[in-house]
Amino acid sequence: MIATVDFKITKAKTSKLASLDVNNIPFGKYFTDHMFEANYQNGEWQTGEIKPYQPIMIDPSCAAIHYGQSIFEGIKAYKNEEGEAYIFRPEDNFKRFNISAERMEMPEVPEEIFMEGLKQLVKLDQDWIPNKPDHSLYIRPFMFATDEAIGVKPGLKYKFIIILSPTGPYYSAPMRIYVEEKYVRAVHGGVGYTKNAGNYGASMYATAEAKRKGYDQVLWTDAVEHKYVQECGTMNVFFIIGNKAITPPLEDTILAGVTRDSVIQLIRDMGMEVEERPLSIDEIMEAYKKNELKELFGTGTAATISMIKELSYRDTVMIFDTDNWAIAPEIGRKMNAIKEGKTEDKYGWMVKI
Ligand SMILES: *Cc1c(COP(=O)(O)O)cnc(C)c1O
């Protein structure tokens, strides 16, 4: 355990909670009453503070806007039936945040700032975690360079901020997916394994092109041969082929999803083998033709599991009857039961605040 840190806490004079319609909460639209902020300057982190949610003042020359030193995380907090608040695997996000920071030549955020800031903020705003099935509080930690000067070099000043957004059931309808062979998300030696803002900006054109063709998302392939599958949009991807689950291995082109890791453990505990290995689109096509490709789905914090009902590769359209799937829905149920405290958390994933 880390020592409790005394952050300066300024409470909001009034709460916006009463104006929240808990029956209609679009993802990422509403924010709670407070935010956490810590600043880095002169080579060290200043004491963090919790204050009313408010705009931030930045100079037009703000380095992150011009040169992209900007990273983030996505975490969720839940309430169990007794109304106690828990955060899902925040330590994993903390570690991943600093992996992103290192690659982007940004300072690491100390554990007592990240974890204690997170816990104290969620505790203060815990009434915002809707106490309803499938509801949660999305937690968005982020950091960016704030230097007031134009010039391509690593920043000397940074802001680390955490904001919270209540979310309703994030139903993700089974998706139609386009196998992308022209644009790439990540290359070896690149930044694909980090949650840096530029990765998402760089993916938007390809995703929009796929949408213009009538698809929901792209399935990214490797940048060299366009042969091996990587991720589905901003989700990791799993294929159930025969009696095995296969997901691409963690390399510098793959974001190490916390949901991916959780799903691997759940599948193994269901008695099914999981292979983390390169998977080519040819192997997927072969399996489909032989009727061995049973299920395919994306995994991520926002939707947990997103089933894929259609996969288009060149002239081939692979169609799947997601209504009759067994594994993806079962994993979804198991994950939800753990997150909502309805089943024993034998993995130690839920951190009480
Ligand atoms: C965030 C993200 C994921 C999913 O990670 P989780 O920790 O499961 O939310 C997968 N791929 C990309 C590119 C991502 O940004």
The ligand as a MOL file (V3000), in Angstrom:
LIG
                    3D

  0  0  0     0  0            999 V3000
M  V30 BEGIN CTAB
M  V30 COUNTS 15 15 0 0 0
M  V30 BEGIN ATOM
M  V30 1 C -7.3200 1.1460 -25.4120 0
M  V30 2 C -7.0820 0.2700 -26.5990 0
M  V30 3 C -7.3790 -1.1000 -26.6030 0
M  V30 4 C -8.0970 -1.7750 -25.4680 0
M  V30 5 O -7.4100 -1.7200 -24.2610 0
M  V30 6 P -8.2020 -1.9640 -22.9040 0
M  V30 7 O -7.1560 -1.8370 -21.8580 0
M  V30 8 O -8.7870 -3.3170 -22.9760 0
M  V30 9 O -9.2610 -0.9140 -22.8400 0
M  V30 10 C -7.0350 -1.8410 -27.7110 0
M  V30 11 N -6.4510 -1.2880 -28.7900 0
M  V30 12 C -6.1710 0.0340 -28.8290 0
M  V30 13 C -5.5040 0.5860 -30.0330 0
M  V30 14 C -6.4890 0.8440 -27.7500 0
M  V30 15 O -6.2220 2.1440 -27.7950 0
M  V30 END ATOM
M  V30 BEGIN BOND
M  V30 1 1 1 2
M  V30 2 1 2 3
M  V30 3 2 2 14
M  V30 4 1 3 4
M  V30 5 2 3 10
M  V30 6 1 4 5
M  V30 7 1 5 6
M  V30 8 2 6 7
M  V30 9 1 6 8
M  V30 10 1 6 9
M  V30 11 1 10 11
M  V30 12 2 11 12
M  V30 13 1 12 13
M  V30 14 1 12 14
M  V30 15 1 14 15
M  V30 END BOND
M  V30 END CTAB
M  END
